[in-house]
Amino acid sequence: MKALWIAALLAAPLAHAHITVAPATAPAGAHQTLVFKVGHGCAGSATTGITVQLPEGVTAKPMPKPGWTITLAPREINWRGGPLPDAYYDEFTLQARLPEAPGRLVFKVGQQCEKGRVDWADVAPESKTPAPVLEVLPAAMPMHHH
């Protein structure tokens, strides 16, 4: 049990060492605000760009950020600017229309930095560069009043 506790403590800093999406779950067919949290730069270098690839069936529009420009491609949203120093975190927000079918949506994110880049695109959760994942849940059934 002690080894498990120590392993959990050692892994804790790694849990926040990647780009995440919030919320972690949303109902099918919803218009949902998604927030991509960038917790650090690339090996100490400031972030200068974030590219979010939209999964099939998702449409979205980004929220502007002061100091950043946005370009849209058919299946991706690009924020360029900053720079966001490694010592700080920031959030990149979009309004998404989710598909009607429940399932896992993988948002591959590219992080460009002054020196280097990181692609948060792996689907294996134990990866060092996991992609942010949103679980789309079945839509709630409408309430019937008798």
C-alpha positions in Angstrom: 0.0 0.0 0.0 2.9 2.4 0.9 4.4 1.8 -2.6 1.1 2.7 -4.3 0.9 5.9 -2.2 4.5 6.8 -3.2 3.8 6.0 -6.9 0.7 8.3 -6.8 2.8 11.1 -5.3 5.5 10.8 -7.9 2.9 10.6 -10.7 1.0 13.7 -9.5 3.2 16.3 -11.2 3.0 14.4 -14.5 -0.8 14.5 -14.4 -0.8 18.2 -15.1 2.1 18.1 -17.6 -0.1 18.0 -20.7 -2.9 19.8 -22.4 -6.3 18.9 -21.1 -9.9 19.7 -22.1 -12.7 20.6 -19.7 -15.3 19.5 -19.1 -14.3 15.8 -19.4 -17.9 14.8 -20.3 -20.7 16.4 -22.2 -24.1 15.3 -23.6 -24.5 14.2 -27.2 -25.9 16.9 -29.6 -25.0 19.7 -27.1 -23.6 23.1 -27.8 -20.7 22.9 -25.3 -18.0 25.3 -24.3 -14.7 23.4 -24.3 -11.6 24.8 -22.6 -8.1 23.6 -23.6 -5.7 24.2 -20.7 -2.1 24.8 -21.5 0.0 24.3 -18.4 3.5 24.8 -19.6 5.7 25.5 -22.7 8.0 23.1 -24.5 11.0 22.2 -22.4 11.0 25.7 -20.8 10.3 27.6 -24.1 7.3 29.9 -24.3 4.2 28.8 -26.2 3.5 30.8 -29.4 0.8 28.7 -31.0 -2.0 26.2 -30.3 -3.7 24.1 -33.0 -6.8 22.1 -32.1 -7.9 19.5 -34.6 -11.6 18.9 -34.5 -12.8 15.3 -34.5 -15.3 14.1 -37.1 -18.8 15.3 -36.4 -17.7 18.3 -34.3 -18.1 21.9 -35.5 -16.8 24.8 -33.5 -16.0 28.5 -33.3 -13.2 29.9 -31.2 -13.2 32.5 -28.5 -10.8 35.4 -29.4 -7.8 36.0 -27.0 -6.1 39.4 -26.6 -2.6 39.1 -28.2 -3.5 36.1 -30.3 -4.7 35.8 -33.9 -7.0 33.0 -35.0 -7.1 31.2 -38.3 -9.6 28.5 -39.2 -9.2 25.5 -41.5 -11.9 23.0 -42.3 -11.1 20.7 -39.3 -8.8 22.8 -37.1 -8.5 26.0 -35.1 -5.2 27.8 -34.8 -4.3 30.4 -32.2 -1.0 32.3 -32.8 0.6 34.9 -30.7 1.5 35.3 -27.1 4.1 34.4 -26.2 2.9 32.4 -23.2 5.9 32.0 -20.9 6.6 28.5 -19.6 6.1 29.8 -16.0 2.4 30.6 -16.7 -0.7 28.7 -17.9 -3.5 29.8 -20.1 -6.8 28.5 -21.5 -8.0 28.4 -25.1 -11.8 28.3 -25.5 -14.2 27.2 -28.2 -17.9 26.7 -28.5 -18.5 23.2 -30.1 -21.5 21.5 -31.5 -21.1 17.8 -30.5 -22.3 14.8 -32.5 -25.6 13.1 -31.7 -24.0 9.8 -31.0 -22.2 9.1 -27.7 -18.5 8.1 -27.7 -15.0 9.3 -27.2 -13.8 12.4 -29.0 -10.1 12.8 -29.4 -8.9 16.4 -29.9 -5.3 16.3 -31.2 -3.5 19.5 -30.2 -0.3 20.9 -31.5 1.7 23.2 -29.2 4.2 25.5 -31.0 6.9 27.1 -28.9 9.7 29.6 -29.5 12.0 26.5 -29.5 10.3 23.3 -30.6 6.8 21.9 -30.6 4.8 19.1 -28.9 2.0 17.2 -30.5 -0.5 16.1 -27.9 -1.9 13.4 -30.2 -1.5 10.0 -28.6 -4.6 8.1 -27.8 -3.0 5.9 -25.1 -3.7 7.6 -21.8 -0.3 6.3 -20.4 1.5 8.2 -23.2 3.8 11.1 -22.4 1.9 13.2 -25.0 -1.8 12.2 -24.6 -4.4 13.9 -26.7 -7.2 15.6 -24.8 -10.3 13.4 -24.8 -14.0 14.3 -24.3 -16.5 11.6 -23.4 -19.8 12.3 -25.2 -22.6 10.8 -23.1 -26.1 9.8 -24.3 -28.4 12.9 -24.3 -30.7 13.2 -21.4 -34.3 12.0 -22.1 -36.8 14.8 -22.0 -39.0 14.9 -18.9 -42.6 14.0 -19.4 -45.2 15.7 -17.2 -48.4 13.9 -16.5 
